[in-house]
Amino acid sequence: MPRLVPLIVLFVSSLAYYYYYSNFVKPNRTNIDPKFRSEQIENVIIQTWTDYKLNGWGKDIYHPINHRTSRNMPISGEPLGWIIIDALDTLLYVHSYSKNQTIKENMQQEIENVADWCINTLNYDIDTNVNIFETTIRMLGGLLSSYYLTETTYSHNNRSTNNNNTLDSKIFLEKAIDLADRLIPAFNQSATGIPYSSVNLHSGDAKRNRADMGTSSTAEFTTLQLEFKYLSILTGDDKYWKYTESVYEPLYTNNNLIDLYDSLIPIYTFPNTGKFYTRNIRMGSRGDSFYEYLLKQYLFTHETLYYQLYRKAMDGMKRHLLRQSSPNRLVYIAERPFGLNNIHSSKMDHLVCFMGGLLAMGATEGITISKARTMDWWNYEREQDWLLAQELTYTCYQMYKQTPTGLAPEIVVFNDPESAEARRFNPKNTNWWISPTKDFAIKPLDAHNLQRPETVESIMILYHITKDKKYRQWGAEILDSFIKHSCIHCDEPNLITYTSLDNMIQIPTKKKDNLESFWIAETLKYLYLLFQDDFDLTKVVFNTEAHPFPVISEELLKKLNLTTGWNI
């Protein structure tokens, strides 16, 4: 039986650890002035964007050290320009929030240049196979959020300042519809409606995954719903809503997911049967965003079924995956690689660090914690989720704080005497890097840092819910570490840009020479929003690539006759 950990005990024990660790490593009192930090992040965004614009424009893989590009395999055979589309709403946020008039004007020019590129160059009628998940969250999501922001804040800001706005936002919606119509055929080529992993944008032929027995990643086909539902809302065409919603019924029914798996999903599914291929359960890669989109569909459209399913999944997570490290009781989410009834792994992907923010949003629905606790719907479960959200975010912060560079690796292994990895936590018998407090370790092959967003995402959310300045302190420390250790051409002001890292333990760091599109699209956006005092979490829902969609009213859904089409 899994060990159950009362959350209030976790909270108290980790507070004790907080004070211990504050003495163990003296905290950095970095500048958290929002004006200073906003300007700093604006500069990093502009530096990264300018380098890509000059040396990699339109390509999906860009190597900033050598200013080279390469083909986007295996996600797409031909370049789709998705660094451009992925980054666009970050530029729109800078245009909206910046206090620097020159930057606002420069951003307006960049935004209108992208719109021109979409009109004159962006073309989806190409004979190439694309990964449905990645193309949906980055390209479709980026187009839809850009349409939303250009229709609202961008147009409003330009009108209020009498700027000449020549941008026609409809180009983003038109491209989104074209792209979605080319992805939709993937849903009607399997027996269940669960899509194969890729589709040809010209022919519509879908292909199964070449590996893993032709299965589809469970998280991938359950992380399409926000984007396609929003498109149904914008167009009035319910086909997008229905196709992406249809994947849930076979998943839940054909696996008896709630009873046999306690609402926790194995990471691969056969698309033609809806049955799971493996018993491997984790909230990291190929599992993470399944849980994310359960809650976010509820926050986006107020469909109560998805909150009920999210609630069941979080209860299952607490029963089977929630663990503590030794000796200082850092709370983490374990993996069950061989099913719920076998030994757990203490490996945790950095990807899992989104869970702190997700639990916080599930508990409070984006309002401040002081206000949430006065609401009629506040209850014991939400209080426990809120406590756990803080614990997990603190653990993820420590994954940065304790390393030599102040940056986290792709994966850590926690020191848990009951885990499969327990015997490896002997410094004399391992080549793993072990943290100063002995709570976690990093394997040599897991020491890369891709400039991922999940920790700063959770930090941003917790700041806006609490207004506690410590979260800005944490974010500022992480930002400073990114600037210090991932900067390249740092001594040449006109060439400065940033890259992911092959090794975040050694100093100087070993650079990876790759620009991940989520560096601008997610990581820098979340850091930027962390320092915007008036950002409102209740107005938007971010897709898993940090593209914001507006919260939809129940009245609009009723008018459009869009409703949940299945049940458990």
VEXMI-709070 format. One line per 8 residues: their letters; for each residue x, y, z negated of C-alpha. Coordinates in nm, 2 decimals, padded with zeros to 4 digits. Layout:
<atoms>
A> X:Y:Z; ... .
</atoms>
This chain:
<atoms>
MPRLVPLI> 00.00:00.00:00.00; 00.13:00.35:00.07; 00.22:00.56:-00.22; -00.03:00.84:-00.28; 00.11:01.18:-00.38; -00.12:01.41:-00.57; -00.08:01.75:-00.40; -00.09:01.96:-00.71 .
VLFVSSLA> 00.21:01.75:-00.84; 00.38:01.82:-00.51; 00.32:02.19:-00.54; 00.45:02.22:-00.89; 00.75:02.00:-00.83; 00.85:02.19:-00.52; 00.81:02.52:-00.70; 01.07:02.39:-00.95 .
YYYYYSNF> 01.29:02.30:-00.65; 01.24:02.65:-00.51; 01.40:02.80:-00.82; 01.67:02.53:-00.82; 01.76:02.59:-00.46; 01.75:02.97:-00.50; 02.04:02.93:-00.75; 02.21:02.66:-00.55 .
VKPNRTNI> 02.24:02.89:-00.24; 02.20:03.26:-00.30; 01.92:03.40:-00.08; 02.00:03.64:00.21; 01.84:03.98:00.15; 01.79:04.06:00.52; 01.62:04.36:00.66; 01.25:04.28:00.70 .
DPKFRSEQ> 01.13:04.62:00.81; 00.87:04.55:01.07; 00.97:04.84:01.30; 01.34:04.73:01.30; 01.25:04.36:01.35; 01.00:04.43:01.62; 01.25:04.64:01.82; 01.52:04.37:01.77 .
IENVIIQT> 01.29:04.10:01.91; 01.18:04.32:02.19; 01.55:04.35:02.29; 01.60:03.97:02.28; 01.29:03.92:02.49; 01.41:04.18:02.74; 01.76:04.04:02.75; 01.64:03.69:02.82 .
WTDYKLNG> 01.38:03.80:03.07; 01.62:04.03:03.26; 01.89:03.76:03.29; 01.63:03.51:03.43; 01.48:03.77:03.66; 01.83:03.85:03.81; 01.97:03.50:03.83; 01.69:03.23:03.82 .
WGKDIYHP> 01.37:03.40:03.94; 01.10:03.15:04.05; 01.29:02.84:03.94; 01.18:02.61:03.66; 01.52:02.51:03.53; 01.77:02.78:03.46; 02.12:02.75:03.32; 02.21:03.09:03.18 .
INHRTSRN> 02.58:03.03:03.11; 02.66:02.96:03.47; 02.36:03.15:03.62; 02.26:02.83:03.80; 01.92:02.68:03.87; 01.82:02.32:03.94; 01.51:02.12:04.03; 01.24:02.06:03.77 .
MPISGEPL> 01.25:01.68:03.76; 01.06:01.47:03.65; 00.79:01.72:03.55; 00.76:01.86:03.90; 00.94:01.80:04.23; 00.92:02.16:04.34; 00.96:02.48:04.15; 00.63:02.63:04.03 .
GWIIIDAL> 00.77:02.94:03.86; 00.64:02.84:03.52; 00.91:03.02:03.33; 00.75:03.33:03.48; 00.39:03.23:03.39; 00.49:03.09:03.05; 00.65:03.42:02.96; 00.39:03.66:03.09 .
DTLLYVHS> 00.16:03.69:02.79; 00.47:03.75:02.57; 00.55:04.05:02.79; 00.18:04.16:02.76; 00.21:04.14:02.38; 00.52:04.36:02.39; 00.34:04.61:02.61; 00.05:04.61:02.36 .
YSKNQTIK> 00.25:04.64:02.04; 00.57:04.82:02.12; 00.61:05.17:01.97; 00.88:05.25:02.23; 00.73:05.43:02.53; 01.02:05.34:02.76; 00.97:04.97:02.67; 00.60:04.99:02.73 .
ENMQQEIE> 00.66:05.15:03.07; 00.92:04.89:03.16; 00.68:04.61:03.05; 00.41:04.75:03.26; 00.64:04.74:03.57; 00.74:04.38:03.49; 00.38:04.27:03.44; 00.28:04.42:03.77 .
NVADWCIN> 00.58:04.26:03.95; 00.46:03.92:03.82; 00.11:03.99:03.95; 00.26:04.08:04.29; 00.46:03.76:04.28; 00.15:03.56:04.20; -00.03:03.72:04.50; 00.25:03.68:04.75 .
TLNYDIDT> 00.45:03.38:04.64; 00.28:03.15:04.39; 00.13:02.86:04.59; 00.00:02.53:04.45; -00.08:02.36:04.78; 00.25:02.17:04.78; 00.33:01.81:04.82; 00.47:01.74:04.48 .
NVNIFETT> 00.38:01.54:04.17; 00.34:01.73:03.85; 00.29:01.62:03.49; -00.07:01.70:03.40; 00.00:01.79:03.04; 00.30:02.02:03.09; 00.14:02.19:03.39; -00.18:02.24:03.20 .
IRMLGGLL> -00.03:02.39:02.88; 00.23:02.61:03.05; 00.09:02.71:03.39; -00.29:02.68:03.34; -00.27:02.81:02.98; -00.04:03.09:03.08; -00.26:03.20:03.37; -00.57:03.20:03.15 .
SSYYLTET> -00.41:03.39:02.86; -00.27:03.64:03.10; -00.61:03.70:03.25; -00.76:03.74:02.90; -00.49:03.99:02.79; -00.49:04.19:03.11; -00.87:04.22:03.10; -00.86:04.34:02.74 .
TYSHNNRS> -00.56:04.49:02.56; -00.35:04.57:02.87; -00.63:04.75:03.05; -00.73:04.93:02.73; -00.38:05.05:02.65; -00.33:05.18:03.00; -00.66:05.37:03.00; -00.59:05.52:02.66 .
TNNNNTLD> -00.25:05.65:02.78; -00.37:05.75:03.12; -00.12:05.52:03.29; -00.17:05.43:03.65; -00.27:05.06:03.64; -00.27:04.90:03.98; -00.29:04.54:03.84; -00.59:04.33:03.95 .
SKIFLEKA> -00.63:04.07:03.67; -00.85:03.85:03.88; -00.54:03.71:04.05; -00.46:03.51:03.73; -00.81:03.36:03.71; -00.81:03.28:04.09; -00.48:03.10:04.05; -00.60:02.92:03.74 .
IDLADRLI> -00.91:02.79:03.92; -00.70:02.67:04.22; -00.45:02.49:03.99; -00.72:02.33:03.78; -00.91:02.20:04.09; -00.58:02.03:04.19; -00.54:01.87:03.85; -00.90:01.75:03.81 .
PAFNQSAT> -00.86:01.44:04.05; -00.64:01.28:03.79; -00.95:01.23:03.56; -01.16:01.03:03.81; -00.90:00.77:03.92; -00.90:00.56:03.60; -01.19:00.34:03.48; -01.23:00.54:03.16 .
GIPYSSVN> -01.17:00.90:03.27; -00.85:00.91:03.08; -00.61:01.07:03.33; -00.29:00.91:03.46; 00.02:01.11:03.36; 00.08:01.29:03.69; -00.10:01.41:04.00; 00.00:01.53:04.35 .
LHSGDAKR> -00.10:01.89:04.39; -00.17:01.86:04.76; -00.32:01.51:04.80; -00.48:01.47:04.45; -00.33:01.12:04.42; -00.27:01.04:04.05; 00.01:00.82:03.93; 00.06:00.62:03.62 .
NRADMGTS> 00.36:00.66:03.40; 00.65:00.46:03.54; 00.76:00.36:03.19; 00.58:00.23:02.88; 00.37:-00.02:03.08; 00.20:00.25:03.28; 00.04:00.40:02.97; -00.06:00.76:02.92 .
STAEFTTL> 00.08:00.96:02.62; -00.21:00.99:02.37; -00.12:01.34:02.27; -00.09:01.45:02.64; -00.44:01.36:02.76; -00.60:01.50:02.43; -00.42:01.83:02.47; -00.60:01.96:02.78 .
QLEFKYLS> -00.93:02.06:02.64; -00.88:02.42:02.53; -00.76:02.52:02.87; -01.02:02.35:03.07; -01.31:02.44:02.84; -01.20:02.81:02.86; -01.20:02.78:03.24; -01.56:02.65:03.22 .
ILTGDDKY> -01.65:02.95:03.01; -01.50:03.19:03.25; -01.64:03.04:03.56; -01.97:02.89:03.44; -01.88:02.56:03.60; -01.91:02.28:03.34; -01.70:02.03:03.53; -01.38:02.13:03.36 .
WKYTESVY> -01.54:02.10:03.02; -01.69:01.76:03.09; -01.39:01.60:03.25; -01.15:01.68:02.97; -01.40:01.61:02.69; -01.47:01.26:02.84; -01.14:01.12:02.72; -01.25:01.11:02.35 .
EPLYTNNN> -01.53:00.85:02.36; -01.32:00.56:02.50; -01.03:00.66:02.27; -01.24:00.65:01.95; -01.48:00.37:02.05; -01.26:00.12:02.23; -01.00:00.12:01.94; -01.24:00.16:01.65 .
LIDLYDSL> -01.01:00.45:01.57; -01.16:00.57:01.25; -01.20:00.23:01.07; -00.89:00.04:01.20; -00.64:00.33:01.23; -00.78:00.57:00.96; -00.81:00.83:01.24; -00.44:00.82:01.31 .
IPIYTFPN> -00.34:00.76:01.67; -00.07:00.53:01.82; 00.12:00.73:02.07; 00.05:00.54:02.40; -00.29:00.44:02.56; -00.38:00.23:02.86; -00.58:00.47:03.08; -00.80:00.20:03.24 .
TGKFYTRN> -00.91:00.05:02.91; -00.87:00.33:02.66; -00.69:00.07:02.43; -00.37:00.16:02.25; -00.05:00.00:02.37; 00.16:00.04:02.06; 00.12:00.06:01.68; 00.37:00.35:01.66 .
IRMGSRGD> 00.20:00.63:01.47; 00.37:00.97:01.42; 00.29:01.34:01.42; 00.59:01.43:01.62; 00.64:01.38:01.99; 00.35:01.22:02.18; 00.13:01.24:01.87; 00.14:01.60:01.75 .
SFYEYLLK> -00.10:01.80:01.96; -00.38:01.54:01.94; -00.44:01.66:01.58; -00.38:02.02:01.68; -00.65:02.03:01.94; -00.91:01.87:01.72; -00.89:02.17:01.49; -00.84:02.43:01.76 .
QYLFTHET> -01.14:02.32:01.95; -01.35:02.38:01.64; -01.18:02.72:01.59; -01.23:02.81:01.96; -01.59:02.70:02.02; -01.72:02.62:01.67; -01.80:02.26:01.77; -01.84:02.09:01.43 .
LYYQLYRK> -01.77:01.74:01.56; -01.40:01.83:01.61; -01.37:01.97:01.26; -01.51:01.64:01.12; -01.26:01.44:01.33; -00.97:01.67:01.22; -01.08:01.63:00.86; -01.07:01.25:00.89 .
AMDGMKRH> -00.73:01.26:01.05; -00.58:01.49:00.78; -00.72:01.26:00.51; -00.56:00.96:00.69; -00.23:01.15:00.71; -00.23:01.21:00.34; -00.29:00.85:00.27; -00.03:00.70:00.50 .
LLRQSSPN> 00.23:00.95:00.61; 00.28:01.21:00.33; 00.60:01.15:00.14; 00.86:01.33:-00.07; 01.24:01.33:-00.04; 01.49:01.26:-00.31; 01.63:01.41:-00.52; 01.43:01.74:-00.49 .
RLVYIAER> 01.09:01.63:-00.37; 01.07:01.81:-00.04; 00.73:01.72:00.11; 00.75:01.57:00.46; 00.54:01.37:00.71; 00.67:01.02:00.77; 00.63:00.79:01.07; 00.48:00.45:01.09 .
PFGLNNIH> 00.66:00.29:01.39; 00.52:-00.06:01.32; 00.17:00.03:01.21; 00.00:00.15:00.90; 00.07:-00.17:00.70; 00.45:-00.18:00.76; 00.75:00.01:00.62; 00.76:00.38:00.70 .
SSKMDHLV> 01.04:00.58:00.87; 01.16:00.90:00.70; 01.25:01.05:01.04; 01.07:01.38:01.11; 01.08:01.57:01.44; 01.11:01.95:01.43; 00.78:01.93:01.63; 00.60:01.82:01.31 .
CFMGGLLA> 00.67:02.17:01.16; 00.36:02.30:01.34; 00.16:02.12:01.07; 00.21:02.38:00.80; 00.04:02.64:01.02; -00.23:02.40:01.14; -00.33:02.31:00.78; -00.33:02.67:00.68 .
MGATEGIT> -00.56:02.76:00.97; -00.78:02.46:00.89; -00.81:02.57:00.53; -00.87:02.94:00.58; -00.99:02.97:00.95; -00.74:03.25:00.98; -00.87:03.49:00.71; -00.66:03.58:00.42 .
ISKARTMD> -00.63:03.33:00.14; -00.78:03.57:-00.11; -01.09:03.61:00.10; -01.11:03.25:00.20; -01.13:03.14:-00.17; -01.45:03.35:-00.20; -01.63:03.19:00.09; -01.92:02.94:00.04 .
WWNYEREQ> -01.73:02.68:00.25; -01.42:02.69:00.03; -01.38:02.35:-00.15; -01.13:02.12:-00.31; -01.01:01.97:00.03; -00.94:02.31:00.17; -00.74:02.41:-00.14; -00.54:02.10:-00.12 .
DWLLAQEL> -00.47:02.16:00.25; -00.36:02.51:00.17; -00.11:02.39:-00.09; 00.02:02.13:00.15; 00.06:02.39:00.43; 00.29:02.59:00.20; 00.49:02.28:00.10; 00.55:02.16:00.46 .
TYTCYQMY> 00.64:02.51:00.58; 00.89:02.54:00.29; 01.04:02.20:00.39; 01.08:02.31:00.75; 01.24:02.64:00.64; 01.49:02.43:00.44; 01.58:02.24:00.76; 01.72:02.58:00.87 .
KQTPTGLA> 01.84:02.72:00.54; 02.07:02.43:00.45; 02.26:02.39:00.77; 02.59:02.56:00.85; 02.44:02.77:01.13; 02.10:02.84:00.97; 01.94:02.66:01.26; 01.74:02.33:01.25 .
PEIVVFND> 01.82:02.02:01.45; 01.57:01.84:01.68; 01.52:01.56:01.42; 01.60:01.51:01.05; 01.59:01.20:00.84; 01.48:01.25:00.48; 01.64:01.08:00.18; 01.35:00.85:00.08 .
PESAEARR> 01.45:00.54:-00.12; 01.14:00.35:00.01; 01.20:00.42:00.38; 01.35:00.21:00.65; 01.65:00.45:00.65; 01.72:00.44:00.28; 02.05:00.25:00.29; 02.21:00.50:00.52 .
FNPKNTNW> 02.22:00.78:00.26; 02.56:00.70:00.14; 02.81:00.96:00.25; 03.09:00.70:00.25; 02.90:00.47:00.49; 02.76:00.70:00.75; 02.85:00.95:01.01; 02.53:01.14:00.95 .
WISPTKDF> 02.56:01.50:00.84; 02.40:01.52:00.49; 02.24:01.84:00.36; 02.39:02.02:00.05; 02.10:01.91:-00.17; 02.11:01.55:-00.03; 01.75:01.57:00.07; 01.79:01.51:00.44 .
AIKPLDAH> 02.04:01.41:00.70; 02.11:01.47:01.07; 02.22:01.20:01.31; 02.49:01.30:01.56; 02.26:01.26:01.86; 01.98:01.46:01.69; 02.19:01.77:01.62; 02.08:01.97:01.93 .
NLQRPETV> 01.86:02.28:01.89; 01.63:02.37:02.17; 01.51:02.70:02.02; 01.18:02.53:01.93; 00.89:02.74:01.79; 00.71:02.52:01.54; 00.87:02.65:01.22; 00.83:03.01:01.30 .
ESIMILYH> 00.48:02.94:01.42; 00.39:02.82:01.07; 00.58:03.10:00.91; 00.39:03.36:01.12; 00.05:03.21:01.03; 00.13:03.18:00.66; 00.25:03.54:00.65; -00.07:03.68:00.80 .
ITKDKKYR> -00.28:03.46:00.56; -00.09:03.56:00.25; 00.09:03.89:00.33; 00.37:03.74:00.13; 00.69:03.91:00.24; 00.90:03.60:00.18; 00.77:03.46:00.51; 00.90:03.76:00.69 .
QWGAEILD> 01.23:03.71:00.51; 01.24:03.35:00.63; 01.16:03.45:00.98; 01.42:03.72:00.98; 01.69:03.48:00.87; 01.60:03.23:01.15; 01.59:03.51:01.40; 01.94:03.63:01.29 .
SFIKHSCI> 02.07:03.27:01.32; 01.93:03.24:01.67; 02.09:03.56:01.78; 02.42:03.48:01.62; 02.46:03.12:01.74; 02.27:03.09:02.06; 02.38:03.42:02.22; 02.60:03.40:02.53 .
HCDEPNLI> 02.80:03.68:02.70; 02.75:03.86:02.37; 03.03:04.10:02.42; 02.89:04.23:02.75; 02.58:04.44:02.68; 02.44:04.41:03.03; 02.48:04.03:03.04; 02.36:03.92:02.70 .
TYTSLDNM> 02.12:03.63:02.70; 02.05:03.31:02.50; 02.07:02.93:02.54; 01.97:02.62:02.36; 02.24:02.43:02.17; 02.40:02.08:02.20; 02.51:02.09:01.84; 02.38:02.32:01.57 .
IQIPTKKK> 02.61:02.19:01.30; 02.95:02.28:01.42; 03.07:02.64:01.43; 03.12:02.78:01.69; 02.82:02.61:01.83; 02.83:02.39:02.14; 02.60:02.55:02.40; 02.36:02.34:02.61 .
DNLESFWI> 02.33:02.59:02.90; 01.96:02.57:02.94; 01.67:02.81:02.90; 01.36:02.64:02.77; 01.05:02.83:02.88; 00.91:02.81:02.53; 01.19:03.03:02.40; 01.01:03.33:02.54 .
AETLKYLY> 00.66:03.18:02.56; 00.65:03.06:02.20; 00.95:03.11:01.97; 01.00:03.48:02.04; 00.63:03.55:02.06; 00.56:03.40:01.72; 00.86:03.59:01.57; 00.73:03.91:01.73 .
LLFQDDFD> 00.38:03.86:01.59; 00.52:03.78:01.25; 00.62:04.15:01.23; 00.29:04.30:01.37; 00.09:04.43:01.07; -00.24:04.43:01.25; -00.23:04.10:01.43; -00.56:03.91:01.35 .
LTKVVFNT> -00.56:03.53:01.35; -00.94:03.52:01.36; -00.96:03.67:01.71; -00.76:03.42:01.91; -00.67:03.05:01.93; -00.33:02.97:02.06; -00.29:02.67:02.29; 00.00:02.43:02.21 .
EAHPFPVI> 00.23:02.65:02.43; 00.13:02.97:02.23; -00.10:03.11:02.50; -00.38:03.30:02.33; -00.75:03.25:02.42; -01.03:03.45:02.26; -01.26:03.29:02.01; -01.59:03.21:02.18 .
SEELLKKL> -01.93:03.30:02.03; -02.19:03.03:01.99; -02.43:03.26:02.17; -02.22:03.26:02.48; -02.19:02.88:02.48; -02.57:02.85:02.44; -02.62:03.09:02.73; -02.38:02.88:02.95 .
NLTTGWNI> -02.54:02.56:02.83; -02.20:02.43:02.72; -02.21:02.19:02.43; -02.04:01.88:02.28; -02.13:01.59:02.51; -02.04:01.29:02.29; -02.05:01.18:01.93; -01.90:00.91:01.70 .
</atoms>
